[in-house]
Amino acid sequence: MDESVDELNLLDDLDRRILNVLQMDAAQTNADLAQAVHASAPTCLRRVKRLVELGVIEKQVAIVAPQKVGARLTAIVEITLDNQAAERQTEFEKLVADEPAVLQCYRVSPGPDFVLMVQVADMPAYNALVHRLFAAHANVRNVKSFFSIHRSKFETRIAV
């Protein structure tokens, strides 16, 4: 049985309330979290620690507005490889893992081999990234890019 399924079965109502509140604001104090989920502060602290240890909470971060820091161009990029052997896919994943402009990388099926979410300053920066990562990589057969003209929704919260 999948280990992640077992972990999800271990989540009770309080865990789910904690996760929902933390996904909206992870910077709040433990006392504020406890009040929001109707539990004691020590209980909340133990539960959050357990959720981190289980890997349910991967990390707590600040979400930065891209346009406020000069990363105004969002590209959704489809990548098709010439050779789709597992080791070649892993090689490509390692290549993009080291690139700060690549925010997300997904192996997908059917269609292209990968879909990337890329955030850069502008089209010249995107062009440089394409040449550096994809054109120079012998196993990349096709690159298809879509550029965001408007973001109507951006959510990091997962319903639990």
C-alpha angles and dihedrals in degrees: 000000000000111000093219090059090053090051092050090053088057092061114100130190093276092051089051092049090049092050093048093050094044091050089059095045122359092173095071120110121261088247091055091047091050091051092048094052096038097243136115119272094243090050091051092048092052092046094050091048090051092048089052092048091050090051092240087121104047097181142328115238145166114248109225123207103240095211091054091059099041100263096121101150121078118190129186105205129195115204126194119190127211092222116036097187112140093248091052091050090050089049090054091047090054090050094055094038089070093051113093093201091062103082098174136015124191130184103219140187137233110023122018120016095237140018117202132193108214129187119191139155099253146324095291089054090049091049091052090050092050092051094044098046109022111022091047093049111090095206096056108101102171137015120191117182132195120192123211114235094176134009108213096172136020119170132165096180118108117205109244 
